[in-house]
């Protein structure tokens, strides 16, 4: 009996040590990245590691405003190769700041006057709105002194605007860019409980994340969400020897593909073609039958219409997948 108790104690201790080794509490202290590219990693992790951390704080999030702090990363994933795909499970996103600035601007946004062509339209004013975050009630509040409503309260749904790997070859993209590497997709679907799958273009993957929004509507039409900082719990993992070409997203309800391009119709096409191929390759659908079924039960959202490339998310309900 005593030997059994000793064996159980040893097993429990071993499990505790394994759990501790698989979980890292870490906060980046070096300056944030302003571009997605291969550079010296800020952290190295093994596949399966859970990282407890936070997005970067900076003057951008203060009452006065200021410089953008950049993104967390890159994180080097040991054993990641270009034959694999990266898995980022978003286990927890919790706002940790009381402010969320959001801006309208004459030179940025989906409804601006064309910056490359002089028109007679009056320009959009440059206004910085300061939303207040009530973390206890999970709501954002904004005074609307010029509107009949007077003020508004909205339920928060935190998300990460940017999850990325280093782009292919020697490419480097500024933080506003989305693409096949992920990047600034600004998709509200990239939230707590979702899993993001990304292609890998370099050994180690070089993972970036950040640009947290406490809330953002589809399209991000002004060019900003409720920009804030969050506590983050992520699990970084790999699917070995299985390549993909564009970012995939999965939650309890949908499998999804994010396509990024201009014009918007090309982003739409990329997302849906890739989703059909996912149904064909992983779920046993005939290609043309997948095309037919997706046309009837699928849905799509416009993630952003403001970035250098637009992003569309194509969705297939998981309830129609084979068991």
PyMOL commands that set and color helices and strands:
alter all, ss='L'
color gray80, all
select helices_A, chain A and resi 2-22+59-61+264-283+287-297+318-320
alter helices_A, ss='H'
color red, helices_A
select strands_A, chain A and resi 23-25+35-36+43-46+49-54+72-78+85-95+99-104+127-134+139-144+150-155+159-164+173-174+178-179+182-183+195-199+207-213+230-239+248-250+254-261+299-304+310-317
alter strands_A, ss='S'
color yellow, strands_A
deselect
rebuild
show_as cartoon
